[in-house]
Amino acid sequence: MNITDITKIDYDKLVAHSGRPYFVQWITATNQHHEIVVLGWCVKEAKTWQTMFKHEDRTVCMKVCEMLNEGVTKC
């Protein structure tokens, strides 16, 4: 997948391309200076995008994601 394909892809195609049942995503907010700030991380289910686990440490979320993926693939 190249950068021009990203603007033309829908959610279902993106999930199918990744092949992972679970993935890690950051949780962000905007501060008073309109800068994006990372608040933490979460593990989401790829099919529904339901949040399965949240934590402020990315490493913890990566380990949980790998456990949920049961060795199918790395997060």
C-alpha positions as CSV (number, residue, x, y, z in Angstrom):
1,M,0.0,0.0,0.0
2,N,1.5,3.4,-0.9
3,I,0.5,6.8,0.3
4,T,-1.8,7.6,-2.6
5,D,-3.8,4.5,-1.8
6,I,-4.5,5.6,1.8
7,T,-6.8,8.5,0.7
8,K,-8.9,6.0,-1.4
9,I,-9.2,3.2,1.1
10,D,-12.3,2.4,3.2
11,Y,-12.2,0.9,6.7
12,D,-13.1,-2.7,5.7
13,K,-10.2,-2.8,3.1
14,L,-7.8,-1.4,5.7
15,V,-8.8,-4.1,8.3
16,A,-8.5,-6.8,5.6
17,H,-5.1,-5.6,4.6
18,S,-3.7,-5.6,8.1
19,G,-4.7,-9.2,8.9
20,R,-4.6,-8.5,12.6
21,P,-7.6,-9.1,14.9
22,Y,-6.4,-6.5,17.4
23,F,-4.2,-3.3,17.0
24,V,-2.8,-0.6,19.2
25,Q,-3.9,3.0,18.8
26,W,-2.9,6.2,20.6
27,I,-5.4,8.3,22.6
28,T,-4.9,12.1,22.0
29,A,-6.3,15.4,23.0
30,T,-5.7,19.0,22.1
31,N,-4.2,21.4,24.7
32,Q,-4.9,25.1,25.1
33,H,-2.3,25.9,22.5
34,H,-4.1,23.6,19.9
35,E,-1.2,21.1,20.1
36,I,-1.9,17.4,19.9
37,V,-0.9,15.6,23.2
38,V,-0.8,11.8,23.6
39,L,-2.7,10.9,26.7
40,G,-2.2,7.1,26.5
41,W,-2.7,4.1,24.3
42,C,-5.5,1.5,23.7
43,V,-6.0,-1.9,22.2
44,K,-8.8,-2.1,19.7
45,E,-10.6,-4.9,18.0
46,A,-10.1,-4.6,14.2
47,K,-13.6,-5.7,13.1
48,T,-15.6,-3.4,15.3
49,W,-13.0,-0.9,16.5
50,Q,-14.2,-1.6,20.1
51,T,-11.7,-0.5,22.7
52,M,-10.6,-3.6,24.6
53,F,-7.9,-2.1,26.9
54,K,-6.5,1.3,27.8
55,H,-3.2,2.3,29.5
56,E,-0.9,5.3,29.6
57,D,2.1,3.1,28.7
58,R,2.5,2.0,25.0
59,T,4.6,-1.0,25.9
60,V,1.9,-2.4,28.1
61,C,-0.7,-2.0,25.3
62,M,1.7,-3.7,22.8
63,K,2.1,-6.7,25.1
64,V,-1.7,-7.0,25.7
65,C,-2.3,-6.7,22.0
66,E,0.2,-9.5,21.2
67,M,-1.5,-11.7,23.8
68,L,-4.9,-11.0,22.3
69,N,-3.5,-11.7,18.8
70,E,-2.2,-15.0,20.2
71,G,1.0,-15.0,18.2
72,V,-0.9,-14.6,14.9
73,T,1.1,-11.4,14.2
74,K,2.9,-8.6,16.1
75,C,1.0,-5.4,16.8
